[in-house]
Amino acid sequence: MEENVFETIAKKYDSTERIELANIIAHKVREELAQAKEKTLIDYGSGTGLIGLQIADSVKNAILVDSSENMVEIINDKVAASNIQNVQTFVADFTKDTMDIKADIVLVSLVLLHIPDTKIILEKLYKTLQTDGKLIIIDFDKNPNVYHPKVHNGFVADELKALLTSTGFKSTNIQQFHHGEKVFMKQDATLFIAVSKK
């Protein structure tokens, strides 16, 4: 089995730069959760919960899912320390595991770029959503200066929109919301938010 690189970096994951970027993303996602007080949210690929734990108070239930046991362990420690009542955690890889959980909202923040087959994960996330559910994707615009054999170098809005439509999503709205220095593999990059309705 291929080693999960995130198991190795979990304990050092919460760097100042990552926390700063997570705060910017959480602020943007919170805008999308204005009417979500009675909703269930899955934060898929939640890492150490930098975003999911910040937005948990915007929803009824927050389910943080990551494929790294070490990452989830760190979330559990944070939940216990902060006494957060409405957060559940799971270790799972939706590209391989089938999970019997449903949500009104699924958040995937800086996750798609790590998944080789984008279409497969979007299909899985589509099935996870309730009818009229909402998928929120945060990721980087395509960046020709970035190269890594295991990471997409970002996404083109129109291509992603077409892929989401072919997966079954009714509508997608994509907007850029932050440009940061050295935020993507030490390169300057622009973040976008894509909101799709099932």
Sequence and secondary structure as in RCSB ss.txt:
>XXXX:A:sequence
MEENVFETIAKKYDSTERIELANIIAHKVREELAQAKEKTLIDYGSGTGLIGLQIADSVKNAILVDSSENMVEII
NDKVAASNIQNVQTFVADFTKDTMDIKADIVLVSLVLLHIPDTKIILEKLYKTLQTDGKLIIIDFDKNPNVYHPK
VHNGFVADELKALLTSTGFKSTNIQQFHHGEKVFMKQDATLFIAVSKK
>XXXX:A:secstr
    HHHHHGGG   HHHHHHHHHHHHHHHHHTTT TT EEEEET TTSTTHHHHGGGSSEEEEEES HHHHHHH
HHHHHHHT SSEEEEE  TTT      EEEEEEES GGG S HHHHHHHHHHHEEEEEEEEEEEEB  TT  BTT
B   B HHHHHHHHHHHT SEEEEEEEEEEEEEETTEEEEEEEEEEE 
